[in-house]
Amino acid sequence: MPKQKLSPSETAIIRELIFPEPFDHIQTETGLSFGAIRDDLIKLINHGYIEVHDEEFGPGPSAFYDSDNIERFSYKATKMGLKQI
């Protein structure tokens, strides 16, 4: 799969997600606004570059997430996502 051009904010987010990290970690480390992170996370999830983790349902990626409460989840870059940076 060819490398897709990521925005600087998307690259910054993926760089923070070597391990599952909560939303507030992403916000603190990148300095991005809530809305910018939310938009980038949704795009990166839809491209398969990051996976959603919901501790409420146990370890491992979750098949579902609530985009209206995106700050409730943790996120981890996928192998495909890491190859983009």
BALUMRO-333502 format. One line per 3 residues: their letters; for each residue x negated, y, z of N, C-alpha, C. Coordinates in nm, 4 decimals, decimal comma, always signed. Atoms other than C-alpha are relative to their C-alpha. Example, Ala and Ser with C-alpha at 12.3 -4.5 7.8 and 13.67 -1.06 7.14 Angstrom:
<zazas>
as = -0,0890:-0,1190:+0,0000:-1,2300:-0,4500:+0,7800:-0,0900:+0,1200:+0,0000 ~ +0,0820:-0,1190:-0,0060:-1,3670:-0,1060:+0,7140:+0,0770:+0,1090:+0,0730
</zazas>
This chain:
<zazas>
mpk = -0,0851:-0,1175:+0,0000:+0,0000:+0,0000:+0,0000:-0,0897:+0,1239:+0,0000 ~ +0,0848:-0,1194:+0,0050:-0,1494:+0,3385:-0,0932:+0,0188:+0,0853:+0,1247 ~ -0,0021:-0,0866:-0,1157:-0,2343:+0,5809:+0,1803:+0,0939:+0,1168:-0,0273
qkl = -0,0942:-0,1107:+0,0139:+0,0453:+0,8317:+0,2321:-0,0585:+0,1224:+0,0700 ~ +0,0496:-0,1226:-0,0596:-0,0387:+1,1931:+0,3068:+0,0858:+0,0356:+0,1213 ~ -0,0695:-0,0377:-0,1227:+0,0526:+1,2629:+0,6682:-0,0276:+0,1464:+0,0307
sps = +0,0203:-0,1380:-0,0428:+0,1004:+1,6099:+0,8060:-0,0985:-0,0001:+0,1179 ~ +0,0909:-0,0064:-0,1162:-0,1494:+1,7304:+1,0702:+0,0680:-0,0417:+0,1303 ~ -0,0697:+0,0378:-0,1237:+0,1153:+1,6870:+1,3407:+0,0261:-0,1505:+0,0054
eta = -0,0214:+0,1458:+0,0039:+0,1973:+1,3296:+1,2291:-0,1304:-0,0730:+0,0308 ~ +0,1305:+0,0604:-0,0275:-0,1738:+1,2444:+1,2329:-0,0336:+0,0122:+0,1478 ~ +0,0272:-0,0211:-0,1425:-0,2090:+1,3944:+1,5817:+0,0811:-0,0967:+0,0860
iir = -0,0859:+0,0913:-0,0762:+0,0822:+1,1839:+1,7058:-0,0523:-0,1429:-0,0116 ~ +0,0480:+0,1376:+0,0171:-0,0460:+0,8578:+1,5576:-0,1296:-0,0226:+0,0780 ~ +0,1274:+0,0124:-0,0730:-0,3917:+0,9209:+1,7097:+0,0210:-0,0231:+0,1496
eli = -0,0300:+0,0172:-0,1427:-0,2291:+0,9248:+2,0558:+0,0631:-0,1356:+0,0307 ~ -0,0823:+0,1196:-0,0220:-0,0508:+0,5930:+2,0056:-0,0732:-0,1314:-0,0241 ~ +0,0737:+0,1266:+0,0073:-0,3236:+0,3284:+2,0160:+0,0668:-0,1013:+0,0929
fpe = -0,0752:+0,0804:-0,0974:-0,1353:+0,1944:+2,3203:+0,1379:+0,0630:+0,0138 ~ -0,1319:-0,0609:-0,0190:+0,2328:+0,2431:+2,4037:-0,0102:+0,1213:+0,0932 ~ +0,0057:-0,1238:-0,0773:+0,2713:+0,5992:+2,5304:+0,1380:+0,0634:+0,0058
pfd = -0,1298:-0,0676:-0,0115:+0,5755:+0,7880:+2,6627:+0,0011:+0,1326:-0,0750 ~ -0,0200:-0,1247:+0,0732:+0,7144:+1,0932:+2,4903:-0,0762:+0,1157:+0,0645 ~ +0,0662:-0,1132:-0,0664:+0,5773:+1,3321:+2,7543:-0,1513:-0,0021:-0,0186
hiq = +0,1441:+0,0091:+0,0294:+0,2223:+1,2019:+2,6912:-0,0279:+0,0614:-0,1378 ~ +0,0175:-0,0541:+0,1349:+0,2592:+1,2834:+2,3211:+0,0096:+0,1522:+0,0049 ~ -0,0209:-0,1442:-0,0080:+0,3883:+1,6303:+2,4058:-0,1181:+0,0692:+0,0689
tet = +0,1121:-0,0590:-0,0734:+0,1097:+1,7010:+2,6571:-0,1272:-0,0014:-0,0834 ~ +0,1264:+0,0147:+0,0734:-0,1733:+1,5725:+2,4376:-0,0036:+0,0741:-0,1331 ~ -0,0001:-0,0661:+0,1304:-0,0625:+1,7241:+2,1067:+0,0339:+0,1485:+0,0101
gls = -0,0421:-0,1391:-0,0132:+0,0845:+2,0519:+2,2348:+0,1122:+0,0382:-0,0949 ~ -0,1092:-0,0259:+0,0942:+0,3646:+2,0180:+1,9799:+0,1316:+0,0201:+0,0744 ~ -0,1311:-0,0228:-0,0601:+0,7205:+2,1285:+2,0502:+0,0821:-0,1290:-0,0011
fga = -0,0889:+0,1150:-0,0086:+0,9923:+1,8812:+2,1448:+0,0584:-0,0324:-0,1375 ~ -0,0640:+0,0217:+0,1300:+1,1678:+1,9294:+1,8085:-0,0955:-0,0516:-0,1057 ~ +0,0988:+0,0452:+0,0983:+0,8517:+1,8863:+1,6027:-0,0362:-0,1463:+0,0244
ird = +0,0329:+0,1394:-0,0323:+0,7636:+1,5643:+1,7857:+0,1167:-0,0906:-0,0365 ~ -0,1184:+0,0808:+0,0309:+1,1190:+1,4331:+1,7522:+0,0094:-0,0259:-0,1500 ~ -0,0091:+0,0147:+0,1459:+1,1247:+1,4977:+1,3758:-0,1093:-0,0920:-0,0537
dli = +0,1114:+0,0833:+0,0469:+0,7807:+1,3425:+1,3233:+0,0173:-0,1451:+0,0439 ~ -0,0197:+0,1371:-0,0472:+0,8614:+1,0380:+1,5392:+0,1024:-0,0729:-0,0860 ~ -0,1043:+0,0641:+0,0811:+1,1789:+0,9657:+1,3437:-0,0554:-0,0358:-0,1382
kli = +0,0592:+0,0275:+0,1317:+0,9908:+0,9946:+1,0129:-0,1001:-0,1152:+0,0083 ~ +0,1022:+0,1043:-0,0138:+0,7017:+0,7765:+1,1366:+0,0622:-0,1363:+0,0307 ~ -0,0715:+0,1252:-0,0288:+0,9421:+0,5131:+1,2747:+0,0608:-0,0538:-0,1297
nhg = -0,0653:+0,0422:+0,1243:+1,1330:+0,5038:+0,9442:-0,0995:-0,0527:-0,1031 ~ +0,1039:+0,0487:+0,0908:+0,8058:+0,4527:+0,7530:-0,0702:-0,1256:+0,0534 ~ +0,0637:+0,1180:-0,0580:+0,7033:+0,1693:+0,9873:-0,1391:+0,0276:+0,0556
yie = +0,1327:-0,0361:-0,0494:+0,3989:+0,3614:+1,1157:-0,0108:-0,0033:+0,1515 ~ -0,0005:+0,0173:-0,1452:+0,5021:+0,3499:+1,4799:+0,1196:-0,0857:+0,0380 ~ -0,1093:+0,0824:-0,0509:+0,7190:+0,1170:+1,6836:+0,0470:+0,0571:+0,1329
vhd = -0,0634:-0,0507:-0,1211:+0,9551:+0,1979:+1,9686:-0,0062:-0,1074:+0,1077 ~ +0,0004:+0,0897:-0,1153:+0,9162:+0,0439:+2,3130:+0,0983:+0,0538:+0,1030 ~ -0,0989:-0,0367:-0,1012:+1,1983:+0,0453:+2,5684:-0,0217:-0,0901:+0,1201
eef = +0,0345:+0,0798:-0,1176:+1,0782:-0,0718:+2,9102:+0,1233:-0,0631:+0,0653 ~ -0,1237:+0,0519:-0,0576:+1,4412:-0,1253:+3,0129:+0,0314:-0,1412:-0,0519 ~ -0,0287:+0,1295:+0,0613:+1,4574:-0,4249:+2,7778:-0,1219:-0,0905:-0,0087
gpg = +0,1173:+0,0864:-0,0061:+1,1142:-0,5690:+2,8497:-0,1118:+0,0452:-0,0924 ~ +0,1163:-0,0381:+0,0812:+0,7744:-0,5593:+2,6806:+0,0243:-0,0267:-0,1486 ~ -0,0084:+0,0217:+0,1442:+0,7265:-0,5451:+2,3069:+0,0887:+0,1018:-0,0663
psa = -0,0771:-0,0990:+0,0760:+0,8844:-0,3397:+2,0325:+0,1500:-0,0241:+0,0110 ~ -0,1454:+0,0055:-0,0036:+1,2542:-0,2622:+2,0430:+0,0527:+0,0226:-0,1405 ~ -0,0587:-0,0157:+0,1333:+1,4712:-0,2930:+1,7344:+0,0848:+0,1266:-0,0097
fyd = -0,0896:-0,1158:-0,0008:+1,6843:+0,0040:+1,8414:-0,0569:+0,1114:+0,0863 ~ +0,0315:-0,1152:-0,0849:+1,6326:+0,3524:+1,9797:+0,1077:+0,1048:-0,0217 ~ -0,1010:-0,1043:+0,0051:+1,8540:+0,6503:+2,0478:-0,0685:+0,1308:-0,0369
sdn = +0,0685:-0,1217:+0,0445:+1,7358:+0,9498:+1,8444:+0,0472:+0,1241:+0,0757 ~ -0,0471:-0,1120:-0,0816:+1,9454:+1,1777:+2,0677:-0,0684:+0,0031:+0,1362 ~ +0,0726:+0,0086:-0,1271:+1,7437:+1,0627:+2,3702:-0,1400:-0,0548:-0,0245
ier = +0,1283:+0,0525:+0,0467:+1,4097:+1,0084:+2,1992:-0,1088:+0,0072:+0,1083 ~ +0,0987:-0,0159:-0,1071:+1,2177:+1,1240:+2,5087:+0,0048:-0,1143:+0,1009 ~ -0,0169:+0,1118:-0,0925:+1,3397:+0,8112:+2,6940:-0,0896:-0,1202:-0,0318
fsy = +0,0720:+0,1175:+0,0473:+1,1194:+0,5720:+2,4968:-0,1504:+0,0229:-0,0039 ~ +0,1442:-0,0065:+0,0236:+0,7517:+0,4920:+2,4503:-0,0244:-0,0418:-0,1449 ~ +0,0306:+0,0229:+0,1408:+0,5803:+0,4633:+2,1130:-0,1414:-0,0513:-0,0157
kat = +0,1327:+0,0563:+0,0281:+0,2869:+0,2717:+1,9688:-0,0192:-0,0048:-0,1508 ~ +0,0295:+0,0062:+0,1434:+0,1200:+0,2978:+1,6293:-0,0059:-0,1452:-0,0452 ~ +0,0117:+0,1327:+0,0596:+0,1498:-0,0063:+1,4043:-0,1340:-0,0073:-0,0756
kmg = +0,1205:+0,0168:+0,0798:-0,1406:-0,1487:+1,2084:+0,0072:+0,0844:-0,1268 ~ -0,0202:-0,0779:+0,1210:+0,0045:+0,0140:+0,8977:-0,0147:+0,1500:+0,0297 ~ +0,0118:-0,1401:-0,0369:+0,0275:+0,3480:+1,0780:-0,1435:+0,0407:+0,0253
lkq = +0,1400:-0,0307:-0,0293:-0,3323:+0,3332:+1,2001:-0,0830:+0,0084:-0,1294 ~ +0,0721:-0,0047:+0,1276:-0,4489:+0,2687:+0,8431:+0,0221:+0,1317:-0,0728 ~ -0,0297:-0,1270:+0,0665:-0,2945:+0,6014:+0,7419:-0,0890:+0,1147:+0,0484
i = +0,0797:-0,1122:-0,0538:-0,5293:+0,8083:+0,9580:-0,1487:-0,0146:-0,0242
</zazas>
